[in-house]
Amino acid sequence: MRFSINVPNFGDFADARTVARVAAAAEEAGWDGLFVWDHVVHSKEQRRGQAFGDPWMLLTAAALATSRITVGPLVTPVARRRPEQLARQVATLDALSGGRVIFSAGLGGPIADEFGSFGDVTDPKVLAEKLDEGLDLLAAYWSGETVNHAGKHYRVDDVTLLPATVQRPRPPVWIAGYWPRKAPMRRAARWDGAVPLFQNANHGEAPPVDELRDLVGFLRDQGGDRSTPYDVIVGGISPGDPAKARALIEPLAEAGATWWDERQLITGTDFYRLEPVLRRIEQGPPSLLTDRDSIIPGLRLADRRLPQPSGAAVTRVSVT
């Protein structure tokens, strides 16, 4: 399992210098990734008067301040952006970071505030159509090949966007959604990872193990026989006590989670304030080592496949 820090793009983290500081601290403390929200106004009622930073500027600052950790948005609403512009932003960040980008996408919300405030379409069905069509376009653009496309929402005539992404054939794509809603998880099964929130566990709360196990089984059934690694990202607040952290997270790893994303509760104020987030970062990520594990510098344990029906997971270890 890998471990990441999750911050919004508002409050203290609207400042790119603050995000750079957080990224450097996370890398120093041994975390594997830093993920940043992608919102324009979020909830206007709750965020009125707060500053927002552009996520791509924030992620650029994070990439420049680090050399090892993964960076990326968590999550970008593709329907709110032009696919060609988004493709260039991701490819530029991938080049700048030396291939350390993971791209996470979703429908986006709150829809009324994030889309309706600007006169954009608010029909979730249309937004889902634009998300799917936009994802296919992004993959085509990142290839560096010539793109011609005539779809329901987008048209492209003889366009080649260079350079292609550093990661080949493209950066990993994770898809967000609420479980047990099946439509977003069907979408996730077509890509490289799932970033679920759960009916009984919102942002900052670890999901029930049985619900995660059900989701992993669904993703396995939808994805078929995979030849590439697949990630399942869950998160919450891990206890400071190592034994309690292991008791919380190890069952999730055994159920199929490959990333633990450290998140503050969204119901309070700590999640957009530097001090509590930095304090948690400096404590370091949870440790799930057991007698079966070994520490070998330079090994990357992210490439974990979905569990097989027996519950045993096959892990591919690659040297970075």
Secondary structure, DSSP 8 states (H G I E B T S, - for coil): -EEEEEE-SBGGGGSHHHHHHHHHHHHHHT--EEEE---SSSSHHHHTT--B--HHHHHHHHHHT-SSSEEEES-EEGGGS-HHHHHHHHHHHHHHHTS-B-EEEE--S-HHHHTGGGT----HHHHHHHHHHHHHHHHHHHTTS-EEEE-SS-EEEEE--SS--SSSS---EEEEEEET-HHHHHHHHTSSEEEEEETTB-TTS---HHHHHHHHHHHHHHH-S-SS--EEEEEE---SSHHHHHHHHHHHHHHT--EEEE---TTSSGGG-HHHHHHHHHT-------TT----TTEE---B----TTS---B--EE-
